[in-house]
């Protein structure tokens, strides 16, 4: 028994799990129910993954069944006692005596739901925030336990945070894209408060997930997609984009002039550069966007002497890329997108599809193209098997095929086909 107690007491990653199992066991009076660990820390992910011999990394929520824990306990320690006995030894007090205490903790924690219903919701009736507040009240124990527990000791801070998120929801404009930092500054007085790692970020993202019927993001990259849905351009990623063959124009004091007009060389454009552009011209009104930086470099080599417009999206779906492609589309250009055949590549493509819609064309995403790309395939990672909702039918169909095969692939094997497509669609040499 000493060895087992030492195992769970010396590892900080088990503390919240053990607390949750104690409370759940005491509430039911037996080995029943499950513990939900919201926003697990790295220590918790590692400890729980090591114990269950299963990957629990990069998850927004870890759910542990008490019965499953007990089974794994006996696999790991064949002479281990029943879970109830272990919990009593771990906390050095009998479970039966803690039942009333556990119920009192639940009652106090539930007081946050009562406060939201009676004190916060009335001020936001008939606003977009009201739907989220009602969801919070209904699912306080399951989805908002960390904030409910903080309410016990930090009431004013949690209430203020909830009101800030309500104000942010009501300030959203689904018809106009803005920088997340600018939006956050306007709503909170802090440009980073609504970031993924910001003061209000985790609660704001949970509210956005409810509003746009999406999963709560567990990683920074996933949050970019959710922000995008809310017309917020996250600048938590590198805000630059590499381009070839685009002409951009700015207004000077006398007349419009070409800003970047050398079609023979690639340029790195920052958001600051692009914010000065008033118009962007693409060769024959066609822009070819590739996700993979290596593919972009090879295309530049294979297309030497060919007059064409190619954009590299390797820095991610950031504000610089969004602004540049929006200017291209606003000037009548069609946007051809080809990315890696994995969840990230398809998700990024879907984000562009939602933004550009009528000007957007998926490029090289057929079943045959996927089969060709599989020469460099890799097995899907656990986090890539999470449920993802895609709006573009072609992307959704390919994602279904990828899940069926269990294999992801890069664009690299398709470079020659991509180059041939560009030559066919734009033709001529420079100067023609």
C-alpha positions in Angstrom: 0.0 0.0 0.0 2.8 2.4 0.8 4.2 2.1 -2.7 0.8 3.0 -4.2 0.2 5.9 -1.9 3.6 7.3 -2.7 2.9 6.9 -6.4 -0.2 9.1 -6.3 0.9 11.6 -3.6 4.3 12.5 -4.9 3.0 13.3 -8.4 1.3 16.8 -8.6 -0.5 15.8 -11.8 -2.8 13.5 -9.8 -4.0 16.1 -7.2 -7.1 17.3 -9.1 -8.0 13.7 -10.2 -7.8 12.4 -6.7 -9.9 15.3 -5.3 -12.5 14.7 -8.0 -12.6 10.9 -7.3 -13.0 11.6 -3.6 -15.9 13.9 -4.2 -17.6 11.7 -6.7 -17.2 8.5 -4.6 -18.5 10.3 -1.5 -21.5 11.7 -3.4 -22.5 8.3 -4.8 -21.3 6.2 -1.9 -19.7 3.7 -4.3 -17.3 3.4 -7.2 -19.5 5.1 -9.7 -19.4 8.1 -12.0 -16.6 10.0 -13.6 -14.2 13.0 -13.0 -13.9 15.7 -15.6 -10.7 17.7 -15.6 -11.1 20.9 -17.6 -8.1 22.6 -19.2 -5.6 20.0 -17.8 -2.1 21.2 -17.1 1.0 19.6 -18.7 1.7 17.8 -15.4 -1.8 16.4 -15.3 -1.6 15.3 -19.0 1.7 13.5 -18.4 0.6 11.8 -15.1 -2.7 10.5 -16.4 -1.2 9.4 -19.7 1.5 7.5 -17.9 -0.9 5.8 -15.6 -3.4 4.7 -18.2 -0.7 4.1 -20.9 -2.8 6.2 -23.2 -2.4 9.6 -24.9 -4.2 12.4 -23.0 -2.0 15.2 -24.3 -3.4 18.4 -25.9 -7.0 17.9 -24.8 -9.3 20.6 -23.5 -11.0 18.0 -21.2 -9.9 14.7 -19.7 -12.7 12.4 -18.5 -11.8 9.6 -16.1 -14.3 7.0 -15.1 -13.9 5.7 -11.5 -14.5 2.2 -12.6 -11.9 2.4 -15.3 -9.5 4.0 -12.9 -10.0 1.1 -10.5 -9.4 -1.5 -13.3 -6.2 0.3 -14.3 -5.1 0.5 -10.7 -5.3 -3.3 -10.3 -3.4 -3.8 -13.6 -0.6 -1.5 -12.5 -0.6 -2.7 -8.9 -1.9 -6.3 -8.7 -2.1 -6.1 -4.9 -3.9 -2.8 -4.8 -7.0 -2.4 -2.6 -10.5 -1.3 -3.8 -10.7 2.4 -4.9 -12.6 3.4 -1.8 -10.0 2.0 0.5 -7.2 3.8 -1.5 -9.0 7.1 -1.3 -9.5 6.8 2.5 -5.8 6.0 2.9 -4.7 8.8 0.5 -6.8 11.5 2.3 -6.4 9.9 5.8 -10.1 10.2 6.6 -13.2 8.0 6.1 -15.3 8.6 3.0 -18.6 8.4 4.9 -17.7 11.3 7.0 -17.0 13.5 4.0 -20.3 13.1 2.3 -21.9 16.2 3.9 -18.7 18.2 3.2 -18.8 17.1 -0.5 -22.4 18.1 -0.8 -21.7 21.5 0.8 -18.9 22.1 -1.7 -21.3 21.3 -4.6 -23.9 23.6 -3.1 -21.4 26.5 -2.9 -20.1 25.8 -6.4 -23.6 25.8 -7.7 -24.1 29.3 -6.2 -22.3 30.7 -9.3 -25.1 29.4 -11.5 -27.6 31.0 -9.2 -25.7 34.3 -9.3 -25.5 34.2 -13.2 -29.2 33.6 -13.4 -30.3 36.2 -10.9 -27.6 38.9 -11.2 -26.0 38.8 -14.6 -28.5 37.4 -17.1 -31.2 40.1 -16.5 -28.8 42.7 -17.8 -28.2 40.8 -21.0 -31.7 39.7 -21.9 -32.5 39.9 -25.6 -28.8 40.1 -26.5 -26.5 37.5 -28.2 -24.9 36.9 -24.8 -28.1 35.7 -23.2 -28.0 32.3 -25.1 -24.5 31.7 -23.8 -25.4 32.6 -20.2 -28.4 30.2 -20.3 -26.0 27.5 -21.6 -23.6 28.3 -18.7 -26.4 28.0 -16.1 -27.6 24.7 -17.6 -24.2 23.1 -17.8 -22.3 24.8 -15.0 -21.0 21.5 -13.3 -20.0 19.9 -16.6 -18.5 22.8 -18.7 -17.7 25.6 -16.3 -16.5 23.9 -13.2 -13.1 25.8 -13.0 -15.0 29.2 -12.9 -17.6 27.9 -10.5 -14.8 26.8 -8.1 -13.0 30.1 -8.5 -16.3 31.9 -7.7 -16.0 30.6 -4.1 -12.8 32.4 -3.4 -12.6 35.1 -6.3 -16.2 36.1 -6.7 -15.7 39.7 -8.0 -13.0 38.6 -10.5 -15.1 35.8 -11.9 -18.2 37.9 -12.2 -16.2 40.7 -13.9 -14.7 38.2 -16.3 -18.2 36.8 -17.2 -19.5 40.3 -17.9 -16.5 41.1 -20.1 -17.1 38.0 -22.2 -20.8 39.0 -22.5 -19.8 42.4 -23.8 -17.4 40.9 -26.2 -20.1 38.5 -27.6 -22.5 41.5 -28.1 -19.8 43.5 -29.8 -19.1 40.9 -32.5 -19.8 41.8 -36.1 -20.1 38.8 -38.4 -20.0 41.0 -41.5 -16.6 42.6 -41.0 -13.2 41.1 -40.2 -11.1 42.9 -37.6 -7.8 42.2 -35.8 -8.4 40.3 -32.5 -5.9 42.6 -30.8 -7.9 45.7 -31.9 -11.2 44.1 -30.9 -9.8 43.1 -27.5 -8.4 46.6 -26.9 -11.8 48.2 -27.7 -13.8 45.8 -25.5 -11.4 45.1 -22.6 -8.8 47.9 -22.8 -6.2 45.2 -23.2 -5.1 44.0 -26.7 -4.2 40.5 -25.4 -7.1 39.9 -22.9 -9.1 37.7 -25.4 -6.1 35.8 -26.8 -5.9 32.0 -26.4 -3.5 32.6 -23.4 -5.1 35.9 -22.3 -6.9 36.7 -19.1 -10.3 36.2 -20.6 -9.3 33.9 -23.5 -10.4 30.5 -22.2 -13.9 31.7 -21.2 -14.3 33.8 -24.3 -13.4 30.8 -26.5 -15.9 28.6 -24.7 -18.6 31.2 -25.4 -17.5 31.4 -29.1 -17.7 27.6 -29.4 -21.3 27.7 -28.1 -22.2 30.5 -30.5 -20.7 29.0 -33.6 -21.5 25.3 -32.6 -17.8 24.3 -32.7 -15.6 22.4 -30.3 -13.7 24.3 -27.6 -10.2 24.6 -28.9 -7.5 22.7 -27.0 -4.5 24.2 -28.9 -3.6 27.7 -30.2 -3.9 26.6 -33.8 -7.5 25.3 -33.3 -8.4 28.7 -31.7 -7.4 30.5 -34.9 -10.2 28.7 -36.7 -12.7 29.6 -34.1 -11.6 33.2 -34.0 -11.9 33.3 -37.8 -15.5 32.1 -37.5 -16.2 35.1 -35.4 -14.5 37.4 -37.9 -11.6 38.0 -35.6 -8.1 37.8 -37.2 -5.8 36.3 -34.6 -2.3 37.8 -34.7 -0.9 35.3 -32.3 0.8 33.7 -35.3 3.5 35.2 -37.6 1.8 38.0 -39.6 3.5 37.8 -42.9 3.1 36.1 -46.2 5.5 35.2 -49.1 4.3 36.0 -52.6 5.4 35.7 -56.2 4.0 37.6 -59.2 1.6 40.1 -57.6 1.3 43.8 -58.3 0.2 45.9 -55.4 -0.8 49.5 -55.4 -0.9 52.3 -52.8 -2.1 55.8 -53.0 0.6 58.4 -52.8 0.1 62.2 -52.8 0.0 62.4 -56.6 -1.5 59.2 -58.0 -1.7 55.4 -57.5 1.7 53.8 -58.0 2.9 50.2 -58.1 4.3 49.2 -54.7 5.6 45.7 -55.5 5.8 45.2 -59.3 8.7 42.8 -59.8 7.0 39.7 -61.1 10.3 37.7 -61.3 11.1 37.5 -57.6 9.3 36.4 -54.4 8.6 38.9 -51.7 7.9 38.6 -48.0 5.0 41.0 -47.1 4.1 41.9 -43.6 0.7 43.0 -42.4 2.0 46.6 -42.2 3.0 46.4 -45.9 -0.4 45.0 -46.9 -2.4 47.5 -44.8 -1.1 50.2 -47.2 -2.4 48.5 -50.3 -5.4 49.8 -52.0 -5.5 47.3 -54.9 -3.7 44.0 -55.7 -3.5 42.7 -59.3 -3.0 39.0 -60.0 -1.7 37.6 -63.3 -4.8 36.8 -65.4 -6.8 37.2 -62.2 -5.7 33.9 -60.8 -3.9 33.4 -57.5 -2.4 30.0 -56.6 -2.1 29.4 -52.8 0.0 26.6 -51.4 0.4 25.7 -47.7 3.8 24.0 -47.9 6.8 26.3 -47.9 8.9 23.6 -49.7 6.3 23.3 -52.4 6.3 27.1 -52.9 10.1 27.1 -53.3 9.9 24.3 -55.9 7.1 26.0 -57.8 9.2 29.2 -58.0 12.0 27.1 -59.5 9.8 25.1 -61.9 7.9 28.2 -63.0 10.9 30.4 -63.7 10.1 32.6 -66.7 6.3 32.0 -66.4 4.2 35.0 -65.5 2.0 33.8 -62.6 0.9 34.7 -59.1 1.7 32.3 -56.3 1.2 32.8 -52.5 2.8 30.7 -49.7 0.5 30.2 -46.7 3.1 28.4 -44.5 2.9 31.1 -41.8 -0.7 30.1 -41.2 -4.1 31.6 -41.6 -3.1 35.0 -40.3 -4.3 38.6 -40.8 -1.6 39.3 -43.5 -2.8 36.4 -45.7 -6.4 37.2 -45.1 -6.0 40.9 -46.1 -3.9 40.1 -49.2 -6.2 37.4 -50.6 -9.3 39.5 -49.8 -7.8 42.4 -51.9 -7.1 39.9 -54.7 -10.6 38.5 -54.6 -12.1 42.0 -54.4 -10.3 42.8 -57.6 -12.0 39.8 -59.3 -9.2 37.2 -58.9 -10.0 33.5 -58.4 -8.1 31.9 -55.5 -6.8 28.3 -56.1 -5.9 26.6 -52.8 -3.8 23.5 -52.4 -2.6 22.3 -49.0 -1.3 19.3 -47.3 -3.8 16.4 -47.1 -4.2 16.4 -43.3 -6.6 18.0 -40.8 -4.7 21.2 -40.5 -4.4 21.7 -44.3 -8.1 21.0 -44.9 -9.1 23.2 -41.9 -7.0 26.1 -43.3 -8.5 25.6 -46.7 -12.0 25.6 -45.2 -11.3 28.9 -43.4 -10.3 30.5 -46.8 -13.4 29.0 -48.4 -15.6 30.6 -45.7 -13.9 34.0 -46.2 -13.6 34.0 -50.0 -16.5 31.7 -51.0 -17.4 32.7 -54.6 -13.7 33.4 -55.5 -12.4 30.2 -53.9 -11.4 27.0 -55.8 -10.1 23.8 -54.1 -7.1 22.7 -56.1 -5.9 19.0 -56.3 -8.1 17.5 -53.7 -9.6 14.5 -55.7 -9.4 10.9 -54.6 -6.8 10.3 -57.3 -4.6 13.2 -56.1 -4.8 11.8 -52.5 -3.8 8.4 -53.8 -0.8 9.9 -55.6 0.2 11.9 -52.5 0.2 8.8 -50.3 3.8 7.9 -51.4 4.9 10.1 -48.5 2.0 9.2 -46.2 2.1 9.1 -42.4 -0.3 7.6 -39.9 -2.8 10.1 -38.4 -1.9 11.3 -34.9 -4.4 10.9 -32.1 -5.3 14.6 -32.0 -6.0 14.5 -35.8 -8.8 12.0 -35.1 -10.9 14.5 -33.3 -14.2 15.4 -34.8 -13.8 18.4 -37.3 -16.7 20.1 -39.1 -15.8 21.3 -42.6 -18.1 23.5 -44.7 -16.6 22.8 -48.1 -18.0 19.6 -49.6 -14.8 18.6 -51.4 -12.7 19.1 -48.2 -15.3 17.1 -46.1 -15.2 14.2 -48.6 -11.4 14.0 -48.6 -11.3 14.2 -44.8 -13.7 11.3 -44.6 -11.4 9.3 -47.0 -8.4 10.2 -44.9 -10.1 9.0 -41.7 -11.0 5.8 -43.5 -7.5 5.2 -44.6 -5.9 6.5 -41.4 -3.2 8.2 -43.5 -2.2 11.8 -44.1 0.0 13.1 -46.9 1.9 16.3 -48.0 1.7 18.2 -51.2 5.2 17.3 -52.2 4.4 14.4 -54.6 2.1 16.7 -56.5 4.6 19.5 -57.2 4.9 18.6 -60.9 1.1 18.4 -61.4 0.7 21.8 -59.6 3.3 23.4 -61.8 1.6 22.0 -64.9 -1.8 23.3 -63.8 -0.4 26.8 -63.3 1.3 26.8 -66.8 -1.9 25.6 -68.4 -4.1 28.2 -66.6 -1.9 31.2 -67.1 0.3 30.3 -70.0 2.7 33.0 -71.2 6.3 34.0 -70.3 7.2 37.2 -68.5 6.3 40.2 -70.5 3.7 38.5 -72.7 
